[in-house]
Amino acid sequence: MAYTPPRFDTSLPPIRINLLSDTQTRPTPAMREAMARAEVGDEQIGDDPTVHLLCDRVADLLGKEAAVFMPSGTMCNVTATLAHCRPGDEILAERTAHLIAREGGAHAALGGFQIMPLDGTDGQFTLDTLRAALRPPTRYQPPQTLISTEQTANIGGGTIWPRDTLAGVAALAKQHDIATHMDGARLMNACVATGISAREMVMGWDSAWLDFSKGLGAPVGAAMAGSRDFIDEVWRWKQRLGGAMRQAGVCAAACIYALDHHVDRLADDHANAKALARSLSQIAGVSVQEPQTNLVFFESSGAGLPSDQLVTSLRAHGVLLAMMDGRIRACTHLDVSAAMIDETVGLVRDILRAA
């Protein structure tokens, strides 16, 4: 079936409240100034000092030997699996993980890997589920070489993997000589919500990354950390995939600014998400999952209007949300204010009352 690339529908009203995703953030004026002042070189030959500074910061933040700057979090996941695994290997992940649900089959297409989807609750599998999925080596089945988790679990509701569970997964993996990889798309949201440092959160994991273009508000970029040998192999795959970014210090400067100024304020996004969930839950017939971070999943069918129709109606009023696996997802971020939350709730109430 043919796929048509998305193109924004200019016939609709302008978007006034953008709750589609935290990827919708725009760089702040101060971040743009930092980007304009960035000292740059050629990242491909190791001559960009701002990229080096960012990679050193991320390696230290995550307690790893080295780090590499990437165009996107998806590219982090893809290159990590290509570095950790060989064609025919099996990766284990919760069935709603980004690795399985949102990366276009890249791991099969580029690496020839099989992914075993593990059942879980709110995007997280248990140690017992993982233990039951592991098997002794046999020539009849693919080698199990990598276990991946997603912090936070997006489709699970932005839930936070408990540190004890992550430590248990890492320990079990090492017992079976299996590598571990953490998709840290919203890792800093988990850290701010729990008070656990990023270093402690990823302790014992072989590779991990964090995204700068979501809640941290940079226009582009992610950085992945691990051992020096692992990062060397990731760089080889980055090169093969065409990911060297030349004067990337302009982008890296935005990420450094985000680390300096946009981490603690993630708590504001969490507060707005809780306020949104609390108000939505007071509308008769609306079912809401209690948020742990900045993602609010809810359904409106119980109020007499299917969720997708509610999303369409809100878009007609300039409010943009996402439909994700049959539920509405609202994502708070630095461009969403408390007043916008109140206005969104009012519109939802009015639309459902009219329906």
N, C-alpha and C positions, 0 to 999 in steps of 0.2 A: 504494500500500500504506500502510495506517495506521501511524503511529508512536506508540508509547506512551512517554512520558517515563520516565526511569529512576527507580526507587524502591528504596531499600536493602532487601535481604532480611533481615529481623530474625529469621528462623528459623535462620540460620546462626550459628555461634559468633562471639563478638566478635573483631574484628581486633586481633591483638597485634603483628604485624609488617607494616607497610604499605609494600610495594615497588611499588605500582601506578604512582605518579608522584610527582615532586617537587612537584606541585600539592597533595599531601596534607599538606604541612607545616602545623603550627599555630603561630600567633604565640607567641613566648616571653613569659614574664612581663615581662621588661624592655621588649620591644616593645609589649606592652599598656600599660605605664606611659607610654611615649612617646606612644602614641595618645591616652591619657586627658589628657595635658598639652598636646596640640596646640592652637596658636592657630588659629582658623578664621574663615572669612567665607563669602561666596557665590562659589564658583568660577566660576559662569556670568558674573558681571559683573566678574570680575577682582579680587575682594575677599578672597581667601583667601591669607594670607601664607605658609602652609606649603606650599601647592601651588606658589606662585611660587618658593619656595626649592628645592623638588624639581626643578622644570623648569629652573631655572638650573643646578643641579648636573648634571643629565643633559646639557644642552646643552654645558656645559664638558667633561664626561666624554667625550662623543663628538665634540668639536671642531666643533660646529655653531652656527648663529646663534641658534636658538630651539628650544624643545621644548614638548610638550603632554602632559598627564596623561590617561591613558585607563583605562577600566574593565578592559580585557583586551588581550592580545596579538593575538588574532584581530581585534579592532576596529582595532588599529593597522594590520594588513595590509589590511583592507577599506578603511579611509579613505585609506590611502596609494595604493592602486590607483585609487580614485575621484578623488584629487587629481592623480595623475600621468597618467591615461589618459582617453580619451573613448570613448563607446559605439562598438563595432566595432573597437577597437584590440586588438592582440595582446600578451600578456605571455609571456615565456619563463622557465621554471623547471624544475628537475630533477623528474622524474615522481613522486617520492615526497614532494615538498615539502609542508609543511603547507598552503600556499596552494592546492594541488590536492586533497590527500587528506583534509583535516580541517576544512574551513571551510564545508561544506554547500552548495557551489555559489554562495556569496555574490557572487563577482565577476561571474558570469554573470547572476545574478538581479538584482543592484542596479546593476551598471555596464554590462552588455551586453558584457563583455570575453571574448575568446577566449584560452585559455592553451595554449601549445605545450609539451607535456611533453618534456623532453630526457632522453635516456638517460644514465645515470651509474653510477658504482661507489660503493657505500657512501654514497649520497645526494648525490654530487657529480658534476657534469658537468665535462668538460675544456674548455680554451680551444679546442681543435680542434673539439670537438662544437658549441660555441657558434658558432664562426666558420662552420661548415658550415650552421648553421640560419639565419643572417642572410641577407637577400636585398635586392636593390635595390628601391627604392620602385616599386610598380606599382599601377594602379587595379584589378587583378584580385585582389589579396590584401590582407588587413588591414594597416594600419600597425603596425610593431613599435615599441612605445613604452616598454616597461619590461622590465628583466631583474631577477629576484629570486633571492636565495640565502637559505638557512636556516642560521644559525650557532648551535649546532651542528646537524648534519643528524640529526634524530631517528630516522626510520625507517631511515636508513643506519647506525645504530648509535651515535648520539651522536658522530659523527666531526667533526673540526675542519677547516674549510676553511683551507688554508695561506694565509698572508698574501700570498705572491707570486701565487697564483692569483686571490685577490680583487682585487689591484691590476691584474692582467692583464685581468680581466673588466671592471673599471671603465674602464680605458684603451680597450679595444675598444668598449665601449658609447659612449664619448664620440666615438670616430671615426665612429660611425654615428648620432650624435645621438639616442641612446636613454638614457632615465633608468635609474638603478639604485636598488634598494631591498633592504635587508638585514633579514630576519626575525631578530631577535636574541633569540629566546626563551631561549636558554641562552648568550648572548654572553659573560657573565662567567665561565662554566665554561671556555670556550675561552681567555679571557684568562689565567685562573689556571693552566690546564694548560700554556700556552705561554710565559707571562711577557711576552706582547705586550700593550701597553695597549689599552684599548677605543678610544681616539682613533686609534691607529695601525691597529687592525684595520678600522675603518670609513672610513679616509682615502680620499677620492676618491669615496665613495658619496653619492648625493643624499639618501637618507633611511635611517634606521636606528632601531631601538628595542630596548629591553631590558625583560625581564619581571621583576617583583618577586615574583610569587606562585609561582615555582618554587623553584629552589635557594636563592634569597635569603630565602625564608621569610615574606614578607609575606602577609596574607590575601587581598589583591586588588590589581590594578593593574599598569600598564605605562606607559612614557613613550617617546614618539617624537620624534626630533630631525631637523632639516633647516634649510633656509633660512627666513628670516622669511616670505617670500611663500608658500612651501610650507606652513608651519605655519598661516598664516592660512587657506589653502584647506582644510587638514585640519580646522581648527576649524569651518568652514562645514559640512563633512560630519558632524562630531561633533554639531553642533547638529541637523542634519536627521535623524540617527539617534537622537536623544533621549539623547545621552551626557553632557550637562552634569550635574555631580554635587553641586551645592550645597556643603554644608560638607564638602568632600572632604579638607580638611586632616587629618582624623582618619586617613584612609587614607594620605595622602601622608606623614604622620609615620612610619608603619610602613615605608614605602619608604626614607625617609631613614635610619632606624635600620638597615635592612638594608644600605644602602651603607656605613654606618659600621662595622658589626659582623659582617656575614655574608658578605663577599666572600672574604677570605683563607681562611676555614674551608671553602670549597668544595673545597679540596685534601683535606680529610678524606673527603668524599664520593667523590672520585676514588680515594683509597686503598682505601676499602671496596669500591668497584666492582671494582678490580683483584683484591682478595682473594677476592671472590665468584667472579669469572671463573676465577681460578687453581684454586680448590677444586672448582668445578663441572667443570672440564676434566679433573680427575683421576678422575671417575666414568665408568666404562666406558659407551660409547654416547652420552654427552652431548656435543653439538657446541656450542662456545661461540665467539662473535666477541670478539676481544680488545678491551676497552673503551679509549677514549681519554679519556673524561670520566666521567660518572656513570650511564651507561646500559649495561646488560649484556643482550645478546640471546643466547638459547640455544635449543636444541631437544633433546627427549628421545626422539624416535621410535626412534633407534638403540639405545636402552636397553630397548626393548620396551614403551614406554608413549607414546601420542601426547601431544604437548605440551599440547593443551587439557585432556586428562584429568589430566595432572600439575598444571595450574593449579587444576582443580576439587578435587583431592585436597589440595593445599596450603591452599586456602581452608577446607576442613573442619577444618584444624588451626590456623586463625586467621592464616594467612599470605596476603596479597593481592598478586597479580602481574597483569600484563596480557598478553593475547594481541594481537599486533600484526602483521598481514600474515603470519600463519602461524607466527610465532615467539613465544617467551615473552620479555617485556621486564621486567627488574627495574631499578628506578630508586632509587638511593641519594640520601639527603638528610639534613637536620639532625635529623630524628626517627628515623633509623636508626643504630644503634650497631654496633660491631664484633661484640659478642656476638650481636646479632640476625642478622648475616651468618652466623656460625658455626651458629646454631640452624637457619637456613633450609637451609644445606647439609646438615646432619644429617638433616633431614626429607626433603629430596630424595633423599638416599642410601637412607633407610629405605623410602620409597614405591617407588622403582625396584627395590629388592631384593625387596620383597614382590610386585611386578608380575612 
